[in-house]
Every structure is written in structure tokens, then in C-alpha cells.
Amino acid sequence: MSTWRSVRSGRSARRGSTVKSSRAAAVVSWAYVGGFGIATVPVALYFQQHGRLPSFFGLFDMMAGPWSQRQSADRFTASLGAFVAVTALVAYSGWLMWRERRGGRAMNLALIPIEAVFWLGFALPIPWLLGAARTLLVVASWVRKEAPTHDRASPPA
């Protein structure tokens, strides 16, 4: 009886750490979306109204990467909109991970290369760190979930 409990509690502990990693990845994803995805909407509106990018407390122009200099105003605005759409998908993948839904982790990882194109185009340094954290947390949740279970009730063959 105690052997069964130890096996069951081992599985429960592993599931708990998987859930924690998935939920931590979801929180990092939402923080990224809040800090960069949602913040892009007022940047795009400002750009459309004033024809230039807003300044971040006078330190630098927001989203002022190579795309802001090479693309037409309409195309740059469309790029900002596409970035908002991609980050909306990241938020959705975070919701899926939080709810332990199938595909949330895969979707979250699959979006990172697409996001990286935008990070380069808008010269965003911080999302690279958040993307690395998300990747590590998602991979950690997969490794923990896929770890073999050892049944202590029967001896190894």
C-alpha cells in the first residue's frame, strides 16, 4: 500500500512541476504581450497621426529599428499591426498553457521564430531574453512530462 502511494505521489509531483513550468511560461508570455504587443497599438496610432515614432521618455524612439527607416509609412504601420496579431497568438498560447490544453506549448515555441523576425525589424532587445525564458520553461515542462515513471512495486527487468 505504501509503495503505491509513493509511485502515485511521484507522478503527482512530476505533474505539479510540469504545470508550474507551463504556467510560468504562460506568465512570461503574457508579460511580453503586455509590454510589447499591446504597447505597439498606441505606437502605431501615434505614428499614423504624427508621421514619426514616439519617444520612450526622451531616451529613444520606440520600434525604431531597420524597418522604420526602410519601409514606407503604410508598410511600417502594417508591420506594426502584424506584430500585434502575432503577439495576440502568443497570448492565446499562454492561455492554452495555463489551462493545460493540448498544443499550447507547441504553439508558443512555434511562434518564437516568427516573433524574432519582428524583434530584428523593430530592434527590440528585451524580447530576446523573454523568448529564451519562454523556451526554457516550455522545454522544462515537456522534459518533466515525458520523464519515465519508475514503478517501485515491481523490480527492474
Phi, psi and omega in degrees: 000316181291330177296315179299320179296320181293322177294314182295319180291329175296317178294320180294319179295319180294318178297321179297319179289329175295315179297318180297317179294317179296318181290324176296320177297322178296317180295317178298320178298314180294323177297318177298314180297318179294320183280331185237317182291304181294323180295342180288332181300306178295330177297314180296318179296317178297316180299318179295321183282323188251347180075011176213165181276148177287157179265145176267094181052033179076003183274316182197160176281135181287139178061024185271065176262197181301329181293326182294337181264333187261337185263154173293164181300317180294317180292321178296318177298320177296323177296320177297317178297320178296322178297318177299318180296317179295318179291333173296322176294324176297318178298318179296318178296326175296320177296318178298318179294319180299320182274005180058039180272148180297137175092347182297316181292317180297318179297317181299315179290322181295333181282338185301314178297325177293316178298322182300326176300317178291321179300320177292313183296328180259003180054056181258112182278324187291321180303335177298319178292317179293323176295320177295318178297315178300315181300312180298317181293319179293315179297319178299321180291325177291318181297317180292323181289323183273356181299138181293147176267139179251116180276111182282349181286331180241142181288156178296150183280000000 
